Structures are given as C-alpha cells and as structure tokens.
Amino acid sequence: KYVPRPAGAASGLDLYTSAFTALHTRDLYLISELKANTIRLDPWIAGNDHSSFLRRCNEHGLFVIPTFDIKKYMNPKVFSNDLSMLQDLAKELRKFMQLALRSDHS
C-alpha cells in the first residue's frame, strides 16, 4: 500500500493532493523503476483534487486502486436495512468513483 506520509506528519491527512507532489515525484519514480505496475492507496477525501497525483501515476504507467472508507457506515443501522443509510452509502460511493475515474484526471 502506498502511503506517502512525510516524517512527523499527523495522520488523517489526504496524502494524494498536490501538497505532497515532491513525495509523489520521488516515490512514483522509484515504484515504477522496481517494475511495479499497481499501487493501492489509503482512503482520500473525495472532494479534494487528486488530478496531479493521478496524472503522475499515469505518466509512470501505474494503475491505481483507490480505497473507499466505509467505517462511518459500519453500524447496526446499515445491517438492519435502513434504506436511507444504504442510499447515502451508494451516493458516496458513486461520488468517490466519479472523482477517481475521471478519464482526463483533471
């Protein structure tokens, strides 16, 4: 799993935004030099811009497996067939996939 956390950085950061471009540049080059072709990510914040990171992955020929964080949905309501909770989960997942799968990565 690729987690570009700078030394001493707090957890909970969205590590795939342009704020971490220097780390991405270094790490993605090394990953591709090791002949890897796929990276799995930690969850990111769906509303943030990840286009620079995704563009760099594409430049290095890397496939990306994003992770959808569903822990907020892991409660008894979901498993008791609460339709509104399930609809909310589906909406969030659609939004996540739309942002992650933009064909132009911009």
N, CA, C and O atoms as CSV, one atom per row, in Angstrom:
chain,resi,resn,atom,element,x,y,z
A,1,LYS,N,N,0.858,-1.175,0.000
A,1,LYS,CA,C,0.000,0.000,0.000
A,1,LYS,C,C,0.894,1.225,0.000
A,1,LYS,O,O,1.842,1.302,0.782
A,2,TYR,N,N,0.602,2.185,-0.871
A,2,TYR,CA,C,1.391,3.407,-0.980
A,2,TYR,C,C,0.798,4.488,-0.083
A,2,TYR,O,O,-0.319,4.952,-0.310
A,3,VAL,N,N,1.547,4.878,0.922
A,3,VAL,CA,C,1.146,5.933,1.852
A,3,VAL,C,C,2.315,6.908,1.955
A,3,VAL,O,O,3.247,6.671,2.723
A,4,PRO,N,N,2.277,8.006,1.188
A,4,PRO,CA,C,3.409,8.931,1.147
A,4,PRO,C,C,3.473,9.877,2.344
A,4,PRO,O,O,3.468,11.096,2.169
A,5,ARG,N,N,3.531,9.338,3.539
A,5,ARG,CA,C,3.487,10.166,4.745
A,5,ARG,C,C,4.860,10.747,5.048
A,5,ARG,O,O,5.816,10.001,5.259
A,6,PRO,N,N,4.967,12.068,5.072
A,6,PRO,CA,C,6.238,12.688,5.450
A,6,PRO,C,C,6.552,12.389,6.921
A,6,PRO,O,O,5.646,12.247,7.742
A,7,ALA,N,N,7.827,12.296,7.234
A,7,ALA,CA,C,8.235,12.035,8.623
A,7,ALA,C,C,7.626,13.076,9.547
A,7,ALA,O,O,7.724,14.278,9.300
A,8,GLY,N,N,6.997,12.602,10.612
A,8,GLY,CA,C,6.420,13.502,11.610
A,8,GLY,C,C,5.052,14.055,11.265
A,8,GLY,O,O,4.483,14.809,12.054
A,9,ALA,N,N,4.504,13.701,10.104
A,9,ALA,CA,C,3.185,14.229,9.706
A,9,ALA,C,C,2.087,13.529,10.491
A,9,ALA,O,O,2.179,12.341,10.801
A,10,ALA,N,N,1.065,14.280,10.798
A,10,ALA,CA,C,-0.075,13.732,11.530
A,10,ALA,C,C,-0.877,12.807,10.634
A,10,ALA,O,O,-0.871,12.953,9.412
A,11,SER,N,N,-1.562,11.863,11.240
A,11,SER,CA,C,-2.444,11.006,10.455
A,11,SER,C,C,-3.706,11.787,10.119
A,11,SER,O,O,-3.951,12.857,10.677
A,12,GLY,N,N,-4.490,11.257,9.222
A,12,GLY,CA,C,-5.729,11.921,8.831
A,12,GLY,C,C,-5.555,12.910,7.694
A,12,GLY,O,O,-6.518,13.562,7.292
A,13,LEU,N,N,-4.339,13.034,7.167
A,13,LEU,CA,C,-4.102,13.929,6.037
A,13,LEU,C,C,-4.492,13.236,4.740
A,13,LEU,O,O,-4.384,12.015,4.628
A,14,ASP,N,N,-4.942,14.006,3.769
A,14,ASP,CA,C,-5.166,13.480,2.425
A,14,ASP,C,C,-3.820,13.557,1.716
A,14,ASP,O,O,-3.401,14.630,1.283
A,15,LEU,N,N,-3.155,12.437,1.601
A,15,LEU,CA,C,-1.768,12.381,1.133
A,15,LEU,C,C,-1.628,12.383,-0.379
A,15,LEU,O,O,-0.516,12.272,-0.894
A,16,TYR,N,N,-2.726,12.506,-1.092
A,16,TYR,CA,C,-2.675,12.392,-2.547
A,16,TYR,C,C,-3.028,13.705,-3.248
A,16,TYR,O,O,-3.410,13.702,-4.418
A,17,THR,N,N,-2.901,14.815,-2.539
A,17,THR,CA,C,-3.135,16.132,-3.131
A,17,THR,C,C,-1.805,16.722,-3.597
A,17,THR,O,O,-0.742,16.153,-3.347
A,18,SER,N,N,-1.876,17.852,-4.266
A,18,SER,CA,C,-0.660,18.483,-4.791
A,18,SER,C,C,0.268,18.987,-3.690
A,18,SER,O,O,1.420,19.319,-3.969
A,19,ALA,N,N,-0.205,19.050,-2.453
A,19,ALA,CA,C,0.659,19.463,-1.344
A,19,ALA,C,C,1.820,18.486,-1.149
A,19,ALA,O,O,2.834,18.832,-0.543
A,20,PHE,N,N,1.664,17.267,-1.664
A,20,PHE,CA,C,2.693,16.233,-1.490
A,20,PHE,C,C,3.362,15.854,-2.814
A,20,PHE,O,O,3.868,14.741,-2.962
A,21,THR,N,N,3.363,16.771,-3.763
A,21,THR,CA,C,3.931,16.491,-5.086
A,21,THR,C,C,5.383,16.041,-5.026
A,21,THR,O,O,5.775,15.142,-5.770
A,22,ALA,N,N,6.184,16.640,-4.166
A,22,ALA,CA,C,7.600,16.250,-4.082
A,22,ALA,C,C,7.742,14.776,-3.687
A,22,ALA,O,O,8.574,14.058,-4.243
A,23,LEU,N,N,6.939,14.335,-2.739
A,23,LEU,CA,C,6.965,12.921,-2.349
A,23,LEU,C,C,6.492,12.020,-3.483
A,23,LEU,O,O,7.083,10.971,-3.740
A,24,HIS,N,N,5.417,12.435,-4.162
A,24,HIS,CA,C,4.891,11.637,-5.268
A,24,HIS,C,C,5.938,11.493,-6.371
A,24,HIS,O,O,6.146,10.402,-6.901
A,25,THR,N,N,6.591,12.598,-6.708
A,25,THR,CA,C,7.594,12.580,-7.769
A,25,THR,C,C,8.693,11.570,-7.454
A,25,THR,O,O,9.073,10.762,-8.302
A,26,ARG,N,N,9.188,11.625,-6.243
A,26,ARG,CA,C,10.248,10.705,-5.824
A,26,ARG,C,C,9.755,9.263,-5.777
A,26,ARG,O,O,10.364,8.367,-6.361
A,27,ASP,N,N,8.651,9.053,-5.081
A,27,ASP,CA,C,8.181,7.700,-4.811
A,27,ASP,C,C,7.661,6.988,-6.057
A,27,ASP,O,O,7.959,5.812,-6.265
A,28,LEU,N,N,6.894,7.683,-6.879
A,28,LEU,CA,C,6.332,7.029,-8.052
A,28,LEU,C,C,7.418,6.635,-9.042
A,28,LEU,O,O,7.307,5.606,-9.709
A,29,TYR,N,N,8.462,7.442,-9.143
A,29,TYR,CA,C,9.611,7.077,-9.978
A,29,TYR,C,C,10.230,5.777,-9.454
A,29,TYR,O,O,10.477,4.849,-10.223
A,30,LEU,N,N,10.474,5.716,-8.156
A,30,LEU,CA,C,11.094,4.521,-7.574
A,30,LEU,C,C,10.204,3.286,-7.726
A,30,LEU,O,O,10.690,2.197,-8.032
A,31,ILE,N,N,8.914,3.462,-7.512
A,31,ILE,CA,C,7.979,2.345,-7.648
A,31,ILE,C,C,7.998,1.806,-9.080
A,31,ILE,O,O,8.027,0.594,-9.294
A,32,SER,N,N,7.981,2.713,-10.051
A,32,SER,CA,C,7.997,2.259,-11.447
A,32,SER,C,C,9.340,1.634,-11.810
A,32,SER,O,O,9.379,0.695,-12.605
A,33,GLU,N,N,10.432,2.128,-11.253
A,33,GLU,CA,C,11.747,1.532,-11.502
A,33,GLU,C,C,11.846,0.119,-10.933
A,33,GLU,O,O,12.626,-0.696,-11.426
A,34,LEU,N,N,11.069,-0.170,-9.909
A,34,LEU,CA,C,11.031,-1.507,-9.337
A,34,LEU,C,C,10.122,-2.443,-10.144
A,34,LEU,O,O,9.899,-3.593,-9.767
A,35,LYS,N,N,9.608,-1.927,-11.252
A,35,LYS,CA,C,8.762,-2.689,-12.183
A,35,LYS,C,C,7.388,-3.023,-11.615
A,35,LYS,O,O,6.724,-3.944,-12.091
A,36,ALA,N,N,6.964,-2.286,-10.609
A,36,ALA,CA,C,5.590,-2.432,-10.120
A,36,ALA,C,C,4.666,-1.754,-11.125
A,36,ALA,O,O,5.072,-0.810,-11.803
A,37,ASN,N,N,3.437,-2.225,-11.223
A,37,ASN,CA,C,2.512,-1.578,-12.153
A,37,ASN,C,C,1.207,-1.137,-11.498
A,37,ASN,O,O,0.349,-0.559,-12.164
A,38,THR,N,N,1.048,-1.401,-10.200
A,38,THR,CA,C,-0.187,-1.069,-9.496
A,38,THR,C,C,0.136,-0.624,-8.077
A,38,THR,O,O,1.005,-1.190,-7.413
A,39,ILE,N,N,-0.578,0.398,-7.627
A,39,ILE,CA,C,-0.454,0.813,-6.228
A,39,ILE,C,C,-1.851,0.897,-5.619
A,39,ILE,O,O,-2.807,1.313,-6.273
A,40,ARG,N,N,-1.946,0.494,-4.360
A,40,ARG,CA,C,-3.190,0.596,-3.597
A,40,ARG,C,C,-3.026,1.753,-2.628
A,40,ARG,O,O,-1.972,1.913,-2.011
A,41,LEU,N,N,-4.061,2.549,-2.499
A,41,LEU,CA,C,-3.987,3.771,-1.702
A,41,LEU,C,C,-4.757,3.659,-0.403
A,41,LEU,O,O,-5.659,2.832,-0.268
A,42,ASP,N,N,-4.394,4.498,0.546
A,42,ASP,CA,C,-5.232,4.736,1.723
A,42,ASP,C,C,-6.435,5.556,1.267
A,42,ASP,O,O,-6.394,6.147,0.187
A,43,PRO,N,N,-7.496,5.607,2.054
A,43,PRO,CA,C,-8.631,6.458,1.677
A,43,PRO,C,C,-8.209,7.911,1.522
A,43,PRO,O,O,-7.335,8.405,2.236
A,44,TRP,N,N,-8.849,8.583,0.574
A,44,TRP,CA,C,-8.613,10.013,0.406
A,44,TRP,C,C,-9.917,10.757,0.597
A,44,TRP,O,O,-10.985,10.148,0.658
A,45,ILE,N,N,-9.832,12.061,0.690
A,45,ILE,CA,C,-11.028,12.891,0.869
A,45,ILE,C,C,-11.615,13.131,-0.514
A,45,ILE,O,O,-10.978,13.750,-1.366
A,46,ALA,N,N,-12.827,12.641,-0.734
A,46,ALA,CA,C,-13.428,12.623,-2.070
A,46,ALA,C,C,-13.529,13.998,-2.711
A,46,ALA,O,O,-13.429,14.099,-3.934
A,47,GLY,N,N,-13.718,15.042,-1.950
A,47,GLY,CA,C,-13.878,16.371,-2.526
A,47,GLY,C,C,-12.580,17.066,-2.904
A,47,GLY,O,O,-12.612,18.114,-3.549
A,48,ASN,N,N,-11.445,16.508,-2.520
A,48,ASN,CA,C,-10.152,17.135,-2.821
A,48,ASN,C,C,-9.697,16.816,-4.238
A,48,ASN,O,O,-10.145,15.844,-4.846
A,49,ASP,N,N,-8.805,17.644,-4.748
A,49,ASP,CA,C,-8.273,17.476,-6.097
A,49,ASP,C,C,-7.081,16.521,-6.067
A,49,ASP,O,O,-6.062,16.809,-5.440
A,50,HIS,N,N,-7.217,15.394,-6.742
A,50,HIS,CA,C,-6.150,14.396,-6.814
A,50,HIS,C,C,-5.612,14.254,-8.231
A,50,HIS,O,O,-4.887,13.307,-8.538
A,51,SER,N,N,-5.971,15.196,-9.087
A,51,SER,CA,C,-5.628,15.073,-10.504
A,51,SER,C,C,-4.121,15.055,-10.744
A,51,SER,O,O,-3.651,14.317,-11.610
A,52,SER,N,N,-3.367,15.836,-10.012
A,52,SER,CA,C,-1.914,15.853,-10.195
A,52,SER,C,C,-1.324,14.491,-9.850
A,52,SER,O,O,-0.486,13.974,-10.588
A,53,PHE,N,N,-1.751,13.914,-8.745
A,53,PHE,CA,C,-1.268,12.597,-8.340
A,53,PHE,C,C,-1.640,11.542,-9.380
A,53,PHE,O,O,-0.798,10.734,-9.773
A,54,LEU,N,N,-2.892,11.547,-9.825
A,54,LEU,CA,C,-3.343,10.563,-10.806
A,54,LEU,C,C,-2.613,10.730,-12.139
A,54,LEU,O,O,-2.306,9.744,-12.809
A,55,ARG,N,N,-2.339,11.955,-12.516
A,55,ARG,CA,C,-1.586,12.222,-13.741
A,55,ARG,C,C,-0.172,11.653,-13.634
A,55,ARG,O,O,0.330,11.048,-14.582
A,56,ARG,N,N,0.468,11.847,-12.480
A,56,ARG,CA,C,1.821,11.302,-12.276
A,56,ARG,C,C,1.810,9.778,-12.326
A,56,ARG,O,O,2.716,9.165,-12.891
A,57,CYS,N,N,0.785,9.167,-11.735
A,57,CYS,CA,C,0.677,7.705,-11.796
A,57,CYS,C,C,0.577,7.252,-13.250
A,57,CYS,O,O,1.232,6.291,-13.653
A,58,ASN,N,N,-0.236,7.939,-14.023
A,58,ASN,CA,C,-0.403,7.609,-15.428
A,58,ASN,C,C,0.920,7.767,-16.181
A,58,ASN,O,O,1.259,6.931,-17.020
A,59,GLU,N,N,1.663,8.826,-15.889
A,59,GLU,CA,C,2.956,9.057,-16.547
A,59,GLU,C,C,3.933,7.921,-16.278
A,59,GLU,O,O,4.782,7.619,-17.117
A,60,HIS,N,N,3.819,7.290,-15.117
A,60,HIS,CA,C,4.710,6.185,-14.744
A,60,HIS,C,C,4.118,4.819,-15.076
A,60,HIS,O,O,4.694,3.785,-14.736
A,61,GLY,N,N,2.955,4.824,-15.747
A,61,GLY,CA,C,2.335,3.566,-16.141
A,61,GLY,C,C,1.778,2.770,-14.979
A,61,GLY,O,O,1.702,1.543,-15.043
A,62,LEU,N,N,1.390,3.455,-13.922
A,62,LEU,CA,C,0.895,2.788,-12.723
A,62,LEU,C,C,-0.626,2.786,-12.681
A,62,LEU,O,O,-1.264,3.817,-12.894
A,63,PHE,N,N,-1.195,1.634,-12.408
A,63,PHE,CA,C,-2.620,1.526,-12.134
A,63,PHE,C,C,-2.829,1.898,-10.663
A,63,PHE,O,O,-1.958,1.669,-9.824
A,64,VAL,N,N,-3.986,2.468,-10.370
A,64,VAL,CA,C,-4.288,2.919,-9.013
A,64,VAL,C,C,-5.518,2.194,-8.492
A,64,VAL,O,O,-6.548,2.129,-9.163
A,65,ILE,N,N,-5.397,1.651,-7.288
A,65,ILE,CA,C,-6.540,1.048,-6.608
A,65,ILE,C,C,-6.889,1.963,-5.436
A,65,ILE,O,O,-6.269,1.885,-4.375
A,66,PRO,N,N,-7.894,2.839,-5.631
A,66,PRO,CA,C,-8.296,3.708,-4.526
A,66,PRO,C,C,-9.072,2.916,-3.486
A,66,PRO,O,O,-9.624,1.859,-3.794
A,67,THR,N,N,-9.117,3.408,-2.282
A,67,THR,CA,C,-9.825,2.750,-1.194
A,67,THR,C,C,-10.951,3.655,-0.727
A,67,THR,O,O,-10.739,4.837,-0.455
A,68,PHE,N,N,-12.132,3.100,-0.638
A,68,PHE,CA,C,-13.297,3.834,-0.153
A,68,PHE,C,C,-13.457,3.541,1.324
A,68,PHE,O,O,-13.588,2.382,1.719
A,69,ASP,N,N,-13.449,4.573,2.137
A,69,ASP,CA,C,-13.536,4.412,3.592
A,69,ASP,C,C,-15.002,4.307,4.009
A,69,ASP,O,O,-15.733,5.296,3.974
A,70,ILE,N,N,-15.426,3.111,4.403
A,70,ILE,CA,C,-16.839,2.910,4.752
A,70,ILE,C,C,-17.078,2.793,6.255
A,70,ILE,O,O,-18.173,2.417,6.674
A,71,LYS,N,N,-16.077,3.108,7.070
A,71,LYS,CA,C,-16.262,2.893,8.504
A,71,LYS,C,C,-17.432,3.682,9.089
A,71,LYS,O,O,-18.042,3.242,10.064
A,72,LYS,N,N,-17.755,4.850,8.505
A,72,LYS,CA,C,-18.891,5.600,9.052
A,72,LYS,C,C,-20.213,4.890,8.788
A,72,LYS,O,O,-21.222,5.192,9.425
A,73,TYR,N,N,-20.207,3.947,7.850
A,73,TYR,CA,C,-21.413,3.206,7.544
A,73,TYR,C,C,-21.477,1.864,8.271
A,73,TYR,O,O,-22.484,1.161,8.187
A,74,MET,N,N,-20.437,1.516,8.962
A,74,MET,CA,C,-20.391,0.218,9.636
A,74,MET,C,C,-21.046,0.322,11.019
A,74,MET,O,O,-20.362,0.356,12.042
A,75,ASN,N,N,-22.331,0.370,11.029
A,75,ASN,CA,C,-23.085,0.412,12.273
A,75,ASN,C,C,-24.356,-0.419,12.104
A,75,ASN,O,O,-24.695,-0.810,10.987
A,76,PRO,N,N,-25.044,-0.684,13.176
A,76,PRO,CA,C,-26.228,-1.557,13.105
A,76,PRO,C,C,-27.316,-1.066,12.156
A,76,PRO,O,O,-28.063,-1.886,11.621
A,77,LYS,N,N,-27.432,0.246,11.928
A,77,LYS,CA,C,-28.462,0.752,11.023
A,77,LYS,C,C,-28.304,0.169,9.622
A,77,LYS,O,O,-29.288,-0.203,8.982
A,78,VAL,N,N,-27.084,0.094,9.160
A,78,VAL,CA,C,-26.845,-0.423,7.814
A,78,VAL,C,C,-27.312,-1.863,7.711
A,78,VAL,O,O,-27.941,-2.253,6.727
A,79,PHE,N,N,-27.003,-2.646,8.726
A,79,PHE,CA,C,-27.322,-4.057,8.686
A,79,PHE,C,C,-28.775,-4.339,9.068
A,79,PHE,O,O,-29.229,-5.480,8.979
A,80,SER,N,N,-29.496,-3.317,9.488
A,80,SER,CA,C,-30.914,-3.506,9.782
A,80,SER,C,C,-31.766,-2.998,8.616
A,80,SER,O,O,-32.953,-2.719,8.781
A,81,ASN,N,N,-31.149,-2.880,7.437
A,81,ASN,CA,C,-31.835,-2.482,6.212
A,81,ASN,C,C,-32.422,-1.080,6.270
A,81,ASN,O,O,-33.508,-0.840,5.742
A,82,ASP,N,N,-31.718,-0.156,6.903
A,82,ASP,CA,C,-32.131,1.245,6.902
A,82,ASP,C,C,-31.886,1.780,5.490
A,82,ASP,O,O,-30.743,2.045,5.117
A,83,LEU,N,N,-32.949,1.939,4.706
A,83,LEU,CA,C,-32.833,2.309,3.306
A,83,LEU,C,C,-32.122,3.646,3.112
A,83,LEU,O,O,-31.317,3.780,2.190
A,84,SER,N,N,-32.399,4.629,3.952
A,84,SER,CA,C,-31.764,5.937,3.778
A,84,SER,C,C,-30.247,5.850,3.995
A,84,SER,O,O,-29.486,6.535,3.312
A,85,MET,N,N,-29.813,5.024,4.927
A,85,MET,CA,C,-28.382,4.846,5.175
A,85,MET,C,C,-27.721,4.148,3.986
A,85,MET,O,O,-26.624,4.527,3.576
A,86,LEU,N,N,-28.373,3.146,3.442
A,86,LEU,CA,C,-27.840,2.440,2.279
A,86,LEU,C,C,-27.799,3.344,1.051
A,86,LEU,O,O,-26.858,3.278,0.261
A,87,GLN,N,N,-28.816,4.187,0.889
A,87,GLN,CA,C,-28.831,5.131,-0.228
A,87,GLN,C,C,-27.696,6.148,-0.094
A,87,GLN,O,O,-27.069,6.522,-1.085
A,88,ASP,N,N,-27.439,6.592,1.137
A,88,ASP,CA,C,-26.347,7.520,1.387
A,88,ASP,C,C,-25.003,6.874,1.051
A,88,ASP,O,O,-24.141,7.505,0.440
A,89,LEU,N,N,-24.831,5.627,1.449
A,89,LEU,CA,C,-23.612,4.898,1.140
A,89,LEU,C,C,-23.431,4.780,-0.372
A,89,LEU,O,O,-22.331,5.000,-0.880
A,90,ALA,N,N,-24.487,4.440,-1.085
A,90,ALA,CA,C,-24.409,4.315,-2.548
A,90,ALA,C,C,-24.057,5.655,-3.193
A,90,ALA,O,O,-23.268,5.700,-4.136
A,91,LYS,N,N,-24.637,6.741,-2.691
A,91,LYS,CA,C,-24.349,8.080,-3.217
A,91,LYS,C,C,-22.878,8.432,-3.002
A,91,LYS,O,O,-22.218,8.930,-3.914
A,92,GLU,N,N,-22.367,8.177,-1.805
A,92,GLU,CA,C,-20.962,8.468,-1.502
A,92,GLU,C,C,-20.032,7.629,-2.376
A,92,GLU,O,O,-19.018,8.128,-2.865
A,93,LEU,N,N,-20.370,6.380,-2.569
A,93,LEU,CA,C,-19.531,5.515,-3.398
A,93,LEU,C,C,-19.542,5.980,-4.852
A,93,LEU,O,O,-18.496,5.983,-5.502
A,94,ARG,N,N,-20.699,6.373,-5.373
A,94,ARG,CA,C,-20.769,6.896,-6.744
A,94,ARG,C,C,-19.914,8.147,-6.886
A,94,ARG,O,O,-19.172,8.283,-7.859
A,95,LYS,N,N,-20.010,9.063,-5.926
A,95,LYS,CA,C,-19.224,10.299,-5.960
A,95,LYS,C,C,-17.729,9.978,-5.938
A,95,LYS,O,O,-16.949,10.558,-6.694
A,96,PHE,N,N,-17.345,9.062,-5.073
A,96,PHE,CA,C,-15.950,8.657,-4.968
A,96,PHE,C,C,-15.453,8.100,-6.302
A,96,PHE,O,O,-14.379,8.475,-6.771
A,97,MET,N,N,-16.225,7.217,-6.906
A,97,MET,CA,C,-15.812,6.598,-8.160
A,97,MET,C,C,-15.771,7.602,-9.305
A,97,MET,O,O,-14.877,7.538,-10.149
A,98,GLN,N,N,-16.722,8.526,-9.345
A,98,GLN,CA,C,-16.709,9.534,-10.397
A,98,GLN,C,C,-15.447,10.376,-10.329
A,98,GLN,O,O,-14.831,10.660,-11.357
A,99,LEU,N,N,-15.062,10.773,-9.132
A,99,LEU,CA,C,-13.855,11.582,-8.986
A,99,LEU,C,C,-12.596,10.762,-9.263
A,99,LEU,O,O,-11.644,11.266,-9.859
A,100,ALA,N,N,-12.591,9.524,-8.838
A,100,ALA,CA,C,-11.400,8.687,-9.008
A,100,ALA,C,C,-11.211,8.235,-10.444
A,100,ALA,O,O,-10.083,7.976,-10.864
A,101,LEU,N,N,-12.289,8.134,-11.203
A,101,LEU,CA,C,-12.206,7.560,-12.540
A,101,LEU,C,C,-12.309,8.580,-13.681
A,101,LEU,O,O,-12.543,8.201,-14.828
A,102,ARG,N,N,-12.139,9.846,-13.377
A,102,ARG,CA,C,-12.184,10.828,-14.449
A,102,ARG,C,C,-11.193,10.441,-15.526
A,102,ARG,O,O,-10.018,10.199,-15.248
A,103,SER,N,N,-11.666,10.385,-16.741
A,103,SER,CA,C,-10.792,9.917,-17.817
A,103,SER,C,C,-9.651,10.886,-18.101
A,103,SER,O,O,-8.582,10.466,-18.543
A,104,ASP,N,N,-9.861,12.173,-17.854
A,104,ASP,CA,C,-8.784,13.130,-18.135
A,104,ASP,C,C,-7.941,13.423,-16.900
A,104,ASP,O,O,-6.950,14.148,-16.998
A,105,HIS,N,N,-8.305,12.882,-15.744
A,105,HIS,CA,C,-7.581,13.101,-14.482
A,105,HIS,C,C,-7.360,14.576,-14.188
A,105,HIS,O,O,-6.314,14.954,-13.660
A,106,SER,N,N,-8.326,15.404,-14.523
A,106,SER,CA,C,-8.188,16.831,-14.217
A,106,SER,C,C,-9.480,17.376,-13.663
A,106,SER,O,O,-9.564,18.562,-13.345
